[in-house]
């Protein structure tokens, strides 16, 4: 309550969006630290290593990613950051390059070359002066919201204190430098918005691969329609025996000021969550109107509309509730429920295989009037692993995910 009454965000009590401006920074202050690194690293491999073999790109390539990673390919960088993070955890956050010459590192170096580890460590290390300069260049500039400002540790988790000794105040940030989220802003900085556009296409393809894991489902791609063929539907239609799932993917992330609950929050949520909602709405309208291009999408069974963000937008669902965008109706298609989820929730959902359909139908049945469908509390259990993530993780010589808990 003290934080509520002393909130420094631009909306004030009684203003539209005030509660979201209070809740958003609190969630972004806590929840990102609770994300599992297993999914983050495995997703990075599946999306940016395997995905490049299936999605045509002109900017994102093995070589362009290597330019962001000190000259090494992403696969090598993933392995190196894993070793550095484990080493930092086991040594109180410290890293000393002299360790790599010790005999007890011989087995590690047989799997992860010494040069790769040294190059990665240099790339992820800043001096104190570098650290200050990085902050000054990327700060959102609002001193009242300084606690939610840019953290240079997300780019350079190690700080050098002289000689060969470096310290990582938050070791779990080391591996995040090679995740899609960790590469997003460096990629845009170097290659411009084309990097974000192609990352979006890679993300759409990745979600489509996951949807294919639902047993008994037929996954159909985006539909192009209209007199000139320039209008586009949602990204994916998942047709199951008793359910149709419409899926719209969004890569856009909330900016620093939005995460701090400042005035850009409303704009960022509108351009990501609400824009995806409108795309779902347009597709449902075409289905209800029996537009010829949509004739192969059934309308004789329940429909659920899904907004999927690349990284969690923790107040995305609350925004839809506040804006009364919890369902979609058009013609004979009434009260189509909406869910706002992250890639992680989709990864968990599809691991249910042929049970995913019944799970979704039950969630739709149980939702309260005016509420969204929620997938945040899906239980994970042995035997329900995501095959894409498991295969990606197993392609490295890493310990099992369970041993990292």
Secondary structure, DSSP 8 states (H G I E B T S, - for coil): -HHHHT--SSS-TTSTTHHHHHHHHHHHHHGGGGS-HHHHHHHHHIIIIIGGGTS--SS--HHHHHHHTTTS-HHHHHHHHHHHHHHHHHTTTEEEGGGGGSGGGHHHHHHS-HHHHHHHHHHTEE-HHHHHHHHHHH----GGGGGGS--GGGT--EEE-STTEEE-TTTTHHHHTTSHHHHHHHHHHHHTHHHHHHHHHHHHHHHHHHHTTSTT-EEEE--EESTTS-EE--SEEEEETTEEEEEEEE-----HHHHTTSTHHHHHHIIIIIHHHHHHHHHHHHHHTT-GGGTTS--SSEEEEEEEESS--TTHHHHHHHTT-SEEEETTEEEEEEEEEEHHHHHHHHTTGGGHHHHHHHHHHH--TT-----TT----TT---HHHHHHHHTTT---GGGG-
